[in-house]
Amino acid sequence: MSTAPPLTPDRKLPREHYLNATYGIHSWLLTTDHKRIALLYLASVTFFFFVGGIFATLIRIHLLTPTGYLVTPENYNKLFTMHGVAMIFFFLIPSIPAVLGNFLIPIMIGAKDLAFPKINLLSWYVYIVGGCFVLYSFATGGLDTGWTFYTPLSSVYSNSAVTPAVLGIFINGFSSILTGLNFIVTIHTMRAPGMTWFRLPLFVWAHYATSLVMVLGTPVVAITLLLAGLERMFHLGFFNPALGGDPILFQHLFWFYSHPAVYIMILPAMGVVSEIIPTLARKPIFGYSFIAGSSIAIAVIGFLVWAHHMFVTGESTYAALTFSFLSYLVAIPSAVKVFNWTATLYKGSISWDTPMLYALGFIGLFLIGGLTGLFLACLGLDIHIHDTYFVVAHFHYIMVGGAVMGYVGGLHFWWPKITGKLYPEALSRLAAVVLFVGFNLTFFPQFILGYLGMPRRYHTYPPEFQVLNVMSTAGASILALGYLLPMAYLIWSMRYGKIASTNPWPATGLEWTTDSPPPTENFHVTPQVTWEPYDYKSRPELGLAGGTAPLAPAHGDD
Amino acid sequence: MQSQLPLYPEQASNFAPHVDALMVFITLVCLFFAVSVTIAIIVFFFKYHRTKPNAVGVPLHGDSRLEALWMVVPLMLAMVMFSWGAVIYVDYRHAPQDTLDIYVIGKQWMWKAQQPNGMREINELHVPVGRNVRLILASEDVIHDFYVPAFRVKMDVVPGHYNTMWFRPTRPGRYHFFCSQYCGTNHAIMGGWVTVMEPSDYAAWLAGSTGGETNPVVMGEKLFAEKACITCHVANGSGRAPSLNGLYGAQVLLADGSTVTANDDYIRESILQPRAKIVAGYQPLMPTFQGQLTEEQILALTAYIKSVGTQPVPAKGSGIAPATGKK
């Protein structure tokens, strides 16, 4: 295939790079190199992804029949709760920022590391300690409150191991806060000469917006869960009405963070897509400032929509009207991004490489996820579809269809830079298609289930809902294959993959001007930025037809 | 009749056709955008596929008129969705005056309903067709949610205060109701059936069992004596606490000068947290009954207080604000 990442058979890895600069377990566990910390995160979030994935598999098998033959009601409730907690707090929220963001942000802006390398390592340890508390909860009684921990169920009535779980999430919150803080300071203070704000890659803009949400939102959920834990342990009446508390207050506090948390998951994925599309279409992104600005707009307006999770709690009609209205406003910047990505494809030189398949898959699934948000933001519809499978389908389209497609696409896109190796192209394209098909078959039927009235979190359901549940489970088995394939061949490629060039796509970002894999200090010489982002015209050294240099084979020797 | 794989549940309430029409509208708008974007992507994907390895795209940096267009048009459509949804919601949250009131109590993991004449049901709810029905929802423990897909409405059942929901059944039949707020182990089996009956059938069904101990007013009156409420809340207003005659629905003047409507929530709060709102001219003497009364007993007391609400207000010591009086 002429468009596959090209190879030079006798290409060699750089003599010294961040992976072989030092050896031994200490050199990893005590590293302050943002690239190595990113790999520590990669291993740990992958672990939690598979923990959550196993729970999801059991859920889908259980739901094959209306009565559910696999697990007891108690265990079913634990499965969906632990699936949610593992996936949201320990996979989705850290995935792109802590892995790709950690690895790429300093290189993309031409810095040697993040502003606070030791705090960066601390973030990972905090994450691991929080994760251990949560695993302890899973192993000693499990957790059956739902990932939303609604009171007074979680703070009084649940018989499961709630206390270690809320402590774990409380601790883990500091990991998020420290990472966000590190990114904000790094982006403000460590940009290379010539790297102005409007020359920043959109991936960096997206992470800047994400970091704002992490720093401002996470403390609220951390303290809220701590209060629920204190009520459980010491019978302090914060949320329990029998002690004079207000159970609805918990929901306000919880969603004040947990709605913006969705943007922590999706904004970085949007950043990934904003890199892949212009690079693999080889043209500047359409509407750079609108995409950058919409990231900030989403982060800001995203803080003002939380009570749309509470339209049927009995909140005042005026509150409901206000939050519905604001929820519609936040849809606009998301729409702006989709239109701009699509417009970027127009008159591009579009490669069919794997990252492009993931990016386009992201747009399709995010489109459905985002548009179905319009149904849920609608007050008159929400009184019917709230807390049904419609909601389940909607947020899986955003979080899995959107965020995970972005994450896996980003891993492929930067894999040559991270490992210095190429993955098998044909197999990876196949996996992208399997993932897309499996995902839609799993979750699309759930929209219909929801409109038919099947409530979420049901271990047993009326028989009329069975056909759609069987379709969903069938899709889930395809989806599982779609995740196992990349897992297998990416690990394989670390050892056996062909050696990647410095700039295989080729792309215009600073990360593609340094070695693959980069040296520990990222650049041999501090880079000077003299070009606009995604501008192929002013980059003759890339050897493309649009440059002023004579035509040369795109990926000759480098 | 529904086909093998229906796309929407039966329409059995006044809200159902409106919710479904709104659903169709939003679906069509979203389909338009989803299909347009998808077609554009597929066309560009094939039409502009890179054929020469070193080719680049045509640099197009943006177009502010296009950006304005695709911000303003979706915003206008979103505002239509918002407004249409708001109209249905405001209607849903404001019950008409002439409702048939049924009390519904959720507890782990069953539903108890009580008809106006005191008839009780468990995991069943009988309502007459064509009549505006209001459910007054209370929880004994955690948050539940009463959801009838065929009516297209739900409402959370929150411990500590009453929520209400209303609907007008439009078709006789039996329809599922579910608990749709996760409430613990047996959340999934905390449901039952709503039976919508012709008004004559409903009346006959109600007549099947009435009176005696099950009547909430009678039960409330008994409790009122048993719990010694009657020693202070003397009917003629001469007691240490205000008379409750004519109270229900009236405006009550409080010690801090404000007034409050004596509705179900106020009465409930006054029983459980007597010091929250002190009636003007009275001392905060009443002990709390938190933990000493079940939700059903509170409802019975409320029903009794409601029943004496029709009696004449005593001249002295009623606590009712003189200016507005009874509605």
Interface residues (C-beta under 8 A of the other chain):
Chain A: S2 T3 P6 P73 E74 N77 D144 G146 T148 Y150 P152 L153 V156 Y157 S158 P241 A242 G244 D246 P247 I248 A281 R282 K283 P284 F286 G287 Y288 S289 F290 F311 V312 T313 G314 T317 A320 L321 S324 F325 Y328 L329 A331 I332 A335 V336 V338 F339 N340 T342 A343 L345 Y346 K347 G348 S349 I350 S351 W352 L360 I363 G364 L367 I368 L371 T372 L374 F375 A377 C378 L379 G380 L381 D382 I383 H384 H386 D387 T388 I448 Y451 L452 G453 P455 R456 R457 Y458 H459 T460 Y461 P462 V467 L468 D535 Y536 K537 G543 L544 A545 G546 G547 L551 A552 P553 A554 H555
Chain B: Q4 L5 P6 L7 Y8 P9 F15 H18 V19 L22 M23 I26 T27 V29 C30 F33 A34 V37 T38 A40 I41 F44 F45 Y48 H49 R50 T51 K52 P53 N54 A55 V56 G57 V58 P59 L60 H61 G62 D63 L66 E67 W70 M71 P74 L75 A78 M79 M81 F82 W84 G85 A86 V87 I88 Y89 V90 Y92 R93 H94 Q108 D141 V142 I143 D145 Y147 P149 A150 R152 V153 K154 M155 D156 V158 P159 G160 H161 N163 H176 F178 C179 S180 Q181 Y182 C183 G184 T185 N186 H187 A188 I189 Q273 Q290 G291
